[in-house]
Amino acid sequence: MSIPSALSPELWRLLRTLREALERRYGADLEDLILFGSEARGEARQDSDSDIDIVLVLRRQVQPGAEIARLGDILADLNLSYGRLVSVIPTSQSHYQQALGPFWRNVRAEGIRL
């Protein structure tokens, strides 16, 4: 995968590390990772403490709270290694494709698939 122009090399390394960890954790259940928010729009600033927003799309039904708890070690390691907070919103593939709310429409419109 090549680096999308909106992403810094450091952010790209973090995202690759996250993707690799999630592939090990979820295997064939991992459908997609989508970066959204200020980082995806190229609006994040170095002097801000904005987090990195990710939608985790799985090929099975998802209980968001359970999945967030399951990701705690991966997200803590990323925070320690890169000094950045990564926020993950887990969802199922069917929910991601069919959700009609403004949040999901926005993620589908501006998100960067990783």
ABEGO torsion letter per residue (X at the ends): XBBBAABBAAAAAAAAAAAAAAAAAAEAABABBBBBEAAAAGABBAABABBBBBBBBBABBBBAAAAAAAAAAAAAAAAAAAGBBBBBBBBBAAAAAABABAAAAAAAAABBBX
